[in-house]
């Protein structure tokens, strides 16, 4: 059957039914390519994600449409939440490394 859209809970997107409910298009307001491309990269590294991609509807709008399709073992919402947690951990690790390197650099100047 042809997938059809239906409005969904507070995730800010549309659930595409007809594929077992494992395809969801999230609408991320006030975002751009930076978060879209990064989330797609993290999502596509997951074994339970079949497809992840994003579009920017119009260059003058700060809105990202992020489409996630899973294999059915987890929901797209769960996949996005896990990807966001993973991305947050990566950012925290990067911050620690940057601060460590900056401290070492400052000490080397003294």
KAJOVEN-V239832 format. One line per field, one symbol per residue. ss: DSSP state (h for helix, s for strand, l for the rest). phi: phi as a letter, one per 20 degrees, with the letter a starting at -180 (. if undefined). psi: psi as a letter, one per 30 degrees, with the letter a starting at -180 (. if undefined). A space follows every 50 residues. Layout:
ss->???
phi->???
psi->???
This chain:
ss->lllsssslllllssssslllllssssssslllhhhhhhhhhhhhllllss ssssslllllllsssssssslllllhhhhhhhhhhhhhhhhhhhhhhhhh hhhhhhhhhl
phi->.ffcebfcgefmbceeeodmmdcbdeddflcbggffffffffffeefede bbbbcdgbgedebddddccdenfcegffffffffffffffffffffffff ffffffffee
psi->lkklkkklagfhakkjlfhgggkkjkjjkhlafeeeeeeeeeeffkfgke kkllljekffkikkjjkkklgfelleeeeeeeeeeeeeeeeeeeeeeeee eeeeeeeff.
